[in-house]
């Protein structure tokens, strides 16, 4: 085999190795992003669930002082900005000028115009809208919201569900897929309509346990 042929083979091999390294590096970066996005999503879900409860607690013993609700709004606000590390603002396209003034073609776009700050900072992506809604709800509850608190809770509940759906779409192929055999059943909201449990559960009778006193503590 000639030296030229060997050099050509070596060159092709080098290209193949480089492409393989790039591919596995890109895969590793994608997996790391999924891990970090999942951790962020978990925190968002926890905060939104707590804000939901703070709006309209079911138990009369559940209390959320205004200072605690304000801390929830603080966490939600921070999570909006953390989310921008994964979902940067969408740059506003289709913007034009008329007589030197910037215009927003609402009839052609559903995007919301960004605040006029002298430059185009883009528009927040939809998934972060739901986190921001929870933040705004917490702020209003903290200052003594006097409207329909049950509806306010429903808003946060709906936003949490929409957030999870959009996050699943973003995660894409990294999520585990199940076929129709793994589909669940309808779960009635009232447990009184559930079927009797098939697995037996044995619990000690209430008040049947005596307080254990170590021998060393017994009086002589």
N, C-alpha and C positions, 0 to 999 in steps of 0.2 A: 504494500500500500504506500503510495507516494506521500511525501511530507505535506503537500498541498491538501490531499484528501484528509489526512489526520488533523490538520489545522481546521478544516471545514467542519469535521465531526466535533472537534473540541469546542468550536464556536457555537454550534447548534446546541451542544450539551450545556454550555454556559447559559445560553438564552433560556433553555428549558428549566434549569435550576433557578434562575432569577425569577421566572414567571411563577414557579412553584412557591418560592419564598414569598413573593408578593401576594399570592393567593391565600396562603396560610396566615400571613400577617393580617390581611384584610378580614379573614374569618375570625381571627382572635380579637381584633378590634371591634367587630360587630357583636361578638358574644359579650365582650366587656361592656359595650354600650347597652346591651339588653339587660345585663345584670344591674347596672346603675339605674337604668330606666325603671326596672321592676322595683328596686328599692324606693325610688322616688314615688312611683305609683302606689306602693303600700302606704307610705306616709300620707299621701293625698287622701286615700280612701279612709284611713283612720281619722284624719282631721275632719273630713266631710261628714263622717258618721257621727262624730261627737257634736259638730255644729248642728246637725239634724236633730239630735236628741235635745240639745240646749234650746232649740226653738220652741218645742212643745213636749216636755217630759210626760211620759205616761204615768209615772208614779208620783204621788204628791210629796214623797220624801226626797225626790231628786231635786237638787238645788244647784244652779249655776250662777254664782255671783257675777255681777257685771265685769269685775276685774278678770275673772277666769275666762269669760266669753271674749273679752278683748284680747287675751293671750291667744285664743284660738284664731281670731282674725289676723293676728300678727303672724302666726304660723302659716295660715293660708296665703297671706300676701307674700311671704318668703318663698313658698312653694310655687307660686306663679313665676317668680323670677328664676328659681331653680329650673323650672320647666323650660325656660327660654334657652337653657344650655342644650336641651335636646331639640326644641322646636323654636328656632329663631323666627322673628317676625317675617311675614310675607311682604316682599317689596311691592309697593303699590304701582302696578302697571296701568296702562291705559289712562294715565293722568295727562292732561294737556293744559295749555294756557290760552286765555282769551283776553286780549288787550292788556297783556302783561300780568294777568291774575291767574292763579292756579285754580282749576276747576276740577270737580269730581263727577264723572259721568255715572250718576246713580242709575240711569235707565239702562246702562250696559253692565253694571257690576253690582253684586250683592255685598261686596266688602264694605266695611264701615270705614269712613275716613279717619285717619289718625289726627291727633291734635296738631294744630298748626304751630310748629316749633321752629320754623325756619328751614327745616330740612326734612327729607322723607325718611322717617324712621320705621316705615312699614306698618303692617297690620297684624295684630295678635292672632295666632292660629286658633282654630275652633276648640281644640281640646283644653286650652288654657282658659277659655271663656267660662267653663263650668267651675273651675277652681276659683276664679275671680268672683263668680256669683256667690259662692259659699263665703268668701271673705267679706263681701258687702252685707250679706245676711247677718254674719256674726257682729259686724260693726253696728248694725241697726238694733240687734238684740241687746248689745252692750249698753246702748244709750236709752233703752227702755221702749222698744218697739210696741206700739199700742194697737196694731192692726190684727189681722187674722193670723195668729201664730201657727195654727194647724196647716193653713195653706202655705205659710212660709216654710214649714218643715217639708211639705210635699215638694216645694221647689227644689230644696236641697237634695231630697231623695231622688228626684228625677235627674238632677244634674250629676249626681254620683253614678247613677246607672249609665247615663250618656258618656260620662268620662271613662268608665270601664270599657264600654263598647269601642270607643275611639282608641283607647290604649291597646286593646286587643288587635285592632286593625294595624296599628303601628308596629306591634311586635311581630305580626305576620307569621312567617314560617317557623319562628322559634317556639311557638305555642304547640302543645301536644294536640293532635287531632284525634277525634273519636268518630266512629261510624254510627249509623242509626241504632245499632244494637246497644250502644252505651247511653242512649237517651234516657233521661229521667222521666218521672211521672208528675202529674199535677199534684201540688201540695196545697191542701185546703188551709186557709189562714186560721181557722178555728180548730184546735186539736181535738175537740169533742167529736169531730166528724172523721177522725183518723181510724184506721183499722186497729183492732186489738194487737198489741205487740206479740210477736211469735217467740221471741227469745225471753226466757224467764229472768226476772231481776229480783234478787233477794236482798232486802234491806233490813237492818235491825229495827225493832219497834222503837218509836219515839220515846225517849226517857228511860230506855232499858239499860243504858250504860251507866255504871257507877264511876264516880270520880276515883281515880287510882291515886293512892297515897303511898309513896315509897316508904319502905320499912324504916329507913334511917330517920324519917321525919316524924314517925309515930311517937307519941308521948309514952314514957314508961308507965 
